[in-house]
Structures are given as structure tokens and as C-alpha cells.
């Protein structure tokens, strides 16, 4: 089983992020039973819902809330993936 929390903590640059995304895709393909949100619509709904409530995640896990989040980068990634092959 993959320790995703550890993998997230190891992300320090763009290459690490890309590797993490590839790991997520691989995990979905090889272990779909572990995923509640298996299709794109459900996954995007999950992203929106978690983002709306994310302060609670950080509070409940005694993790400082990230400062200076560049939300435009996330939006660019999501919209670009709509067409990028």
C-alpha cells in the first residue's frame, strides 16, 4: 500500500509533482476499489468539496495551513488538462 501522505511530503519541485500525479493514475488503474471517486465528474466534485473544507483537514491534523497558495496555478493545471494530450 502506498503511503500517499509521505509521498506528498516528499514533493519539492515540479518533477516530484508530476511523479506524484503518475503515481495517482497508476494507483487508480491498479486499485480502483480504493477510490470512491473513480470518474472525472466525481473526482472534480471531490476536489471542489475538499478544497472548500480544507482548513478543517489542516486543523484536525495539527498541520499549519499553507500560506501564499497560488490558486491560479491549480486552475491553469485543471483547465489545461481539458485539452492537453
N, C-alpha and C positions, 0 to 999 in steps of 0.2 A: 504494500500500500504506500502511496506517495504521501509524504508529509508536505502538503501544499503551503502551510504556514512557514516552514523552514525555507522552502523554495522562494516564497515571496520575500523573506528577509535577506535572501542572497542576491536579489536584484539590485544592481548598482548602475546599470547602463542600458542602452538600447538593445544591445545583443542579448543581455540577460533577459530582458522583457520579451524579445522575440522567442527565445528558447522556452520561456515560461508559457507563452501562447501555444507553441508547438506541443509542449507537454500536456496542456489542457485538451487540445484537439485529440492527441493520442489517447488520453485517458477516456475521453468521451467515446471514441471509436472502440476501445478495447474493454471498457467497463460501463456501458450505458446504464446498467442497473443502479449505479452510484449517483446518477444525475436525475434530479427532479425536473429540470428544465432542459429537455432534450432537443426541442426545435427552436428555431431562431426567435419566433414570437415570444415563447415562454422565457427564453434566455434574456431577451431585451427587457421584458417586463420585470424579470428578476433583478437586472442591473438597475433599472429605474427605482424599484422598490427598496433595494438595499441602499442605494445612494441617498434616497430620501431619509432613511433611518440610520445612516452610518455613524452618526455621533454616538448612538447607543452602543454599537459594537465596540468602539474605542473606550467608552466609559466602562462597560461591563468587563473588558479585558485589561483595564488599567494601563492602556496604551495612550500616549499623548496624541491628540488629534493633529493630523498633519497641517502644517501651515503652508501658505502660498501654493495651493493646488492650482495648477493651470488647467482649468476645466475646458478651455478651448482645444487643447491638445487631445483630450479624450474625445471631444466632439468631432474633431478632424479625423481621428482614427476610425471612429464608428461610421461616419458618412463616407469616407474614402473606401472602406471595405464593402460598401454597397456596390461599387463598380470595379474595384481593383481585382485583378486575377492573379 
